[in-house]
Amino acid sequence: MIFEQINNGGDRNFGYLVGDEETGMAAAVDPSYNPAYYIDRAEKLKLTLKYIICTHSHHDHVNGNDHIIEQLGIEVVMYQDAEYFFDIEVKDGDIFKLGTLDLRIIHTPGHCQDGMCILIENKLITGDTLFVGKVGGTDLEEGARLEYESLQQLMQLDENLEVYPGHDFGAQPSSTIGYEKRNNPFILQPTLEDFVHLKANWVAYKAEHGIE
């Protein structure tokens, strides 16, 4: 597998180029502010971009789609009922095939109702659900509850899985499930109420603990 984390610009957005070496098929995940790079990079790697996959429908993750579609005419894959144009819908538990690669879809609502994570071999693309040491923004009611449940689901995965977020908001660009279980202050909260309390007081918590 070819797997590259790409700095897209914007609000420190990350995107990903995923390629199947056996078939040469590739997907651009959340290409957003840097779509031309994905086209050029795939060409250099002798890959054929087949799909755009977006982890959720927020503008800073889908705004590069049109450029790639205009250039290549490829299809967009998103979670079912996403609030943005897509050609192929996926749902929780689906295995989306990219050549010989299996991309497992994990629905993780909270930050966005159509949010999803993508598990590819030992790599988990987490969009805006889970960052390194942080989590995606939500309201303090239903959104927070859904995100808390989504994160609990992710923490059941193998601790050695590598975590690749949708933004470069942490002290490092990637981590592991195990690292997040041991170090992410949101994951360490024992109850939903504690999780919501931390969200409500995150600015003060960051200042107290020297978190940027």
NORMOPE-V895117 format. One record per pair of residues at least 6 apart in sequence whose ideal C-beta (glycine too) atoms are under 7 Angstrom apart, sorted by the first residue. I is the first residue (numbers start at 1). GAP is how many residues later the second one is. If there is no record, write none. Layout:
BEGIN
((I & GAP) (I & GAP))
END
This chain:
BEGIN
((1 & 18) (1 & 19) (1 & 20) (1 & 100) (1 & 119) (1 & 120) (2 & 16) (2 & 17) (2 & 19) (2 & 43) (2 & 45) (3 & 13) (3 & 15) (3 & 120) (4 & 12) (4 & 13) (5 & 9) (5 & 11) (5 & 159) (5 & 168) (5 & 169) (6 & 8) (6 & 9) (6 & 10) (6 & 11) (6 & 28) (6 & 31) (7 & 7) (7 & 161) (8 & 6) (8 & 7) (8 & 23) (8 & 24) (8 & 25) (8 & 26) (9 & 24) (9 & 25) (10 & 22) (10 & 23) (10 & 50) (11 & 49) (11 & 156) (12 & 155) (12 & 156) (12 & 157) (13 & 19) (13 & 20) (13 & 47) (13 & 153) (13 & 154) (14 & 151) (14 & 152) (14 & 153) (14 & 154) (15 & 13) (15 & 14) (15 & 15) (15 & 16) (15 & 17) (15 & 19) (16 & 13) (16 & 14) (16 & 109) (16 & 148) (17 & 9) (17 & 11) (17 & 21) (17 & 24) (17 & 25) (18 & 8) (18 & 9) (18 & 11) (18 & 80) (18 & 102) (19 & 7) (19 & 26) (19 & 28) (20 & 78) (20 & 79) (20 & 80) (20 & 81) (22 & 77) (22 & 78) (23 & 76) (23 & 77) (24 & 22) (24 & 23) (24 & 24) (25 & 23) (25 & 25) (25 & 73) (25 & 74) (26 & 16) (26 & 21) (26 & 22) (26 & 23) (26 & 24) (27 & 23) (27 & 24) (27 & 26) (27 & 71) (28 & 10) (28 & 21) (28 & 24) (28 & 40) (29 & 24) (29 & 26) (29 & 89) (29 & 96) (30 & 24) (30 & 25) (30 & 31) (30 & 136) (31 & 7) (31 & 21) (31 & 33) (31 & 37) (32 & 28) (32 & 29) (32 & 31) (32 & 32) (33 & 30) (33 & 31) (34 & 30) (35 & 29) (35 & 32) (35 & 33) (36 & 31) (38 & 11) (38 & 30) (39 & 10) (39 & 29) (39 & 32) (39 & 33) (42 & 7) (49 & 23) (49 & 25) (50 & 24) (51 & 23) (51 & 24) (51 & 26) (52 & 13) (52 & 16) (52 & 22) (52 & 24) (52 & 25) (53 & 24) (53 & 65) (54 & 7) (54 & 8) (54 & 22) (54 & 24) (55 & 6) (55 & 60) (55 & 61) (55 & 63) (55 & 70) (55 & 72) (55 & 111) (56 & 56) (56 & 58) (56 & 59) (56 & 60) (56 & 71) (56 & 72) (57 & 21) (57 & 25) (57 & 26) (57 & 27) (57 & 55) (57 & 57) (58 & 54) (61 & 105) (62 & 22) (65 & 11) (68 & 6) (75 & 12) (75 & 13) (76 & 9) (76 & 10) (76 & 11) (77 & 9) (77 & 11) (77 & 13) (77 & 19) (78 & 6) (78 & 8) (78 & 11) (78 & 36) (79 & 11) (79 & 28) (79 & 35) (79 & 37) (80 & 9) (80 & 10) (80 & 11) (81 & 33) (82 & 32) (83 & 31) (90 & 6) (90 & 15) (91 & 14) (91 & 16) (92 & 13) (92 & 14) (92 & 15) (93 & 12) (94 & 11) (95 & 7) (95 & 8) (95 & 9) (96 & 7) (96 & 9) (101 & 19) (103 & 15) (103 & 17) (104 & 15) (105 & 11) (105 & 13) (106 & 10) (106 & 11) (106 & 13) (107 & 9) (108 & 7) (108 & 8) (108 & 9) (108 & 21) (108 & 42) (108 & 46) (109 & 6) (109 & 37) (109 & 41) (110 & 19) (110 & 26) (110 & 28) (110 & 33) (110 & 36) (110 & 37) (110 & 40) (111 & 17) (111 & 18) (111 & 25) (111 & 26) (111 & 27) (111 & 36) (112 & 16) (115 & 12) (115 & 13) (115 & 14) (116 & 11) (117 & 7) (117 & 8) (117 & 9) (117 & 10) (117 & 12) (117 & 37) (118 & 7) (122 & 38) (122 & 39) (122 & 40) (123 & 39) (123 & 41) (124 & 33) (124 & 37) (124 & 38) (124 & 39) (124 & 40) (125 & 39) (126 & 37) (126 & 38) (126 & 39) (126 & 40) (127 & 39) (128 & 8) (128 & 38) (128 & 39) (129 & 7) (129 & 18) (129 & 21) (130 & 21) (130 & 24) (130 & 33) (130 & 35) (130 & 50) (131 & 34) (131 & 36) (131 & 38) (131 & 39) (132 & 33) (132 & 38) (132 & 39) (132 & 40) (132 & 42) (132 & 43) (133 & 37) (133 & 38) (133 & 50) (133 & 51) (134 & 35) (134 & 36) (134 & 52) (135 & 12) (135 & 16) (135 & 51) (136 & 11) (138 & 6) (138 & 9) (140 & 56) (140 & 59) (140 & 60) (144 & 51) (144 & 52) (144 & 55) (145 & 47) (148 & 44) (148 & 47) (151 & 36) (154 & 23) (155 & 22) (155 & 26) (155 & 32) (157 & 20) (158 & 19) (159 & 17) (159 & 18) (159 & 19) (159 & 22) (160 & 16) (160 & 18) (161 & 15) (161 & 16) (162 & 12) (162 & 14) (163 & 11) (163 & 12) (163 & 13) (163 & 14) (163 & 17) (164 & 10) (180 & 7) (181 & 6) (185 & 13) (185 & 20) (186 & 9) (186 & 12) (189 & 6) (189 & 9) (198 & 7))
END
